[in-house]
């Protein structure tokens, strides 16, 4: 992506042999993230051009460095696309998702929309037993896993997930593993229909002016104890302070370029806990891979569109069309 709205195909030399702690990967497919869609429109924070996109990755191991022991040639794998260039205070405290010099593939450094790629082995997770499609969507489900961990969801919670897009769906799936009651809120009837079909235990609500009354009616006068917002929409995020129960927790997964404003007396009166959730940890990748293998997570229908690598430039803009009803698109190499 040379600049917003402009892709270009380039040819590069094959990567050399991997270093001692690296692996040489052949990319199988890439799933397209909201980050990519925003970057194409010039609306992605923390982004710089030109940039090779691609951070939701399925790959096959071609060669491994001398110090690599958990991978071998031929392994299918999923890539953890974040790394900290500096072991600063946050990283030392185990908060690897918010290091001051955290970089993300396809955002701060070139990603995997290319045929071959060398990457640090400790960020490469074996995914044998999964399909390549499943390996490519481990990363967004890991995002959902981390958000649920940030919210500290337990079985007694009522979790409202605002936004039934690709990340909101992963939050619902991971929160559902806790035994908590899950409610999905969105403006899109098609996405709510997908949730109801694939996660039948999840309640669905269409956003209306009287949504607070609808929430109370659904919950016999109560409100959600946890609200996880995956919209990245200012108005949506600010309304979360109305939705959450007293003593409850709000987690922002989505982000936008601007300020969130809320009423401070209401915030104090309800003693609300407000958190952000950024990226995911290694443990989230391992958890999602295990859940995919044993069938605890339903990924049916999550991938709605496929684009051949050679046709990406011609077909990318169709992913913005409302009538396409895109949830997740896969680029096949």
RAZIDA-V731006 format. One record per backbone hydrogen bond with DSSP energy under -1.0 kcal/mol. CO is the residue of the C=O (numbers start at 1). NH is the residue of the N-H. Records with the same first field share a line. If there is no record, write none. Layout:
# RAZIDA-V731006
CO = NH / NH
This chain:
# RAZIDA-V731006
1 = 51
3 = 6
6 = 2 / 3
19 = 22
20 = 67
21 = 121
22 = 65
23 = 119
24 = 62 / 63
25 = 117
26 = 60
28 = 333
29 = 58
30 = 331
33 = 37
34 = 38
35 = 39
36 = 40
38 = 43
39 = 42
44 = 47
52 = 111
53 = 113
54 = 112
56 = 31
58 = 28 / 29
59 = 77
60 = 26
61 = 74
63 = 24
65 = 68
72 = 75
75 = 61
76 = 127
77 = 59
78 = 125
81 = 105
83 = 103
86 = 88
88 = 92
89 = 93
90 = 95
91 = 94
94 = 96
95 = 98
99 = 102
101 = 85
103 = 83
104 = 107 / 108 / 109
109 = 106
112 = 114
115 = 27
117 = 25
119 = 23
120 = 123
121 = 124
123 = 80
125 = 78
127 = 130
131 = 135
132 = 136
137 = 141
138 = 142
139 = 143
140 = 144
141 = 145
142 = 146
143 = 147
144 = 148
145 = 149
146 = 150
147 = 151
148 = 153
154 = 157
157 = 181
158 = 225 / 226
159 = 183
160 = 228
161 = 185
162 = 230
165 = 169
166 = 170
167 = 171
168 = 172
169 = 173
170 = 174
171 = 175
172 = 176
175 = 178
176 = 179
181 = 159
182 = 203
183 = 161
184 = 205
185 = 163
186 = 207
188 = 192
189 = 193
190 = 194
191 = 195
192 = 196
193 = 197
194 = 198
195 = 199
199 = 202
203 = 184
205 = 186
208 = 211
210 = 214
211 = 215
212 = 216
213 = 217
214 = 218
215 = 219
216 = 221
217 = 220
219 = 222
224 = 245
225 = 249
226 = 160
227 = 251
228 = 162
229 = 253 / 254
233 = 237
234 = 238
235 = 239
239 = 242 / 243
240 = 244
245 = 248
248 = 273
249 = 227
250 = 275
251 = 229
252 = 277
256 = 258
263 = 267
264 = 268
265 = 269
266 = 270
267 = 272
270 = 247
273 = 250
275 = 252
281 = 285
282 = 286
283 = 287
284 = 288
285 = 289
286 = 290
287 = 291
288 = 292
289 = 293
290 = 294
291 = 296 / 297
299 = 302
305 = 330
307 = 332
308 = 311
309 = 312
311 = 315
312 = 316
315 = 318
316 = 319
317 = 320
318 = 321
321 = 324
322 = 325
328 = 304 / 305
329 = 32
330 = 307
331 = 30
332 = 309
